[in-house]
Amino acid sequence: MDYDSVADELYALRPEEFTAARASAVASARTAGDRELAARIGALRKPSLAAWVSNLLVRNSPGEVEPLLRLGEGLRQAHQDLDGAQLRELSRRQHALIRALSLQARQLAKEAGHPIGEGVQREVENTLHAVLADPEVARAWAGGRLTRPLDAAVGFPAVAEGARPQRPAPAPSRPGKKASEQQRSRLDRARKEAEAAERELRGLRDEAAAADRAAEEAKRHVDALQRQVEELTGELERIRSEHQQARFAERTAREQARTAGRRAREAGRKAATAADRLERLTSPDA
């Protein structure tokens, strides 16, 4: 039993399961005689719903973590060097990527039994903006143990149409041509990473949409089968009732047949006795 494994297990739980599981882990650490570990576990805070959703995205979509971190690095560096048009393009990609990730997080929360509203989704988006803008926030998010939604201390300011960003004064000792080549290289790298992240997200969104359609189709099929089961159950009950009535009618008919048979045999004996008597009376010797 170690702190990191316990923390990972706790923050992978649904919010309503966190407190009881934490208490159980604290008790286990105390039973094992590790008071320091028990104290560290007891200090772990229950995540808010938005923090839990952000952690859920990290844990269930690990392929999104590294591309987003790399994109954040590229954006932070590119923001210092690029012109207005380039910054507007990267800003557009940034917002499209964050929106797609927040929608993915919302779908994951729904599948986990915790549908979220627009307010919580905005908190998740703010956390993702902070991930792109702040390396410390990015590391905290990638750990999957957030307890609250995050905001960047310094974000990427919006770039208005036609505006030109302020450039830092170039260092005298660095040649302009070399700086320009480095800028283009960073731009190309940032663009490629953003495009790769967008392609991957489009694929994930398509998969999620296909899964939703399959789930709806499966539900319609289940509903249709349930209706058939109800219809067949009703038909079975009707047939069972008719079967019981038929068995009762059969028993009644057999009893009537036995009674009629006894009466017929008795009538036959009486007829034979009467015939014998008539024969004796009509005999010449009588």
Disulfide bonds with the S-S distance in Angstrom:
none
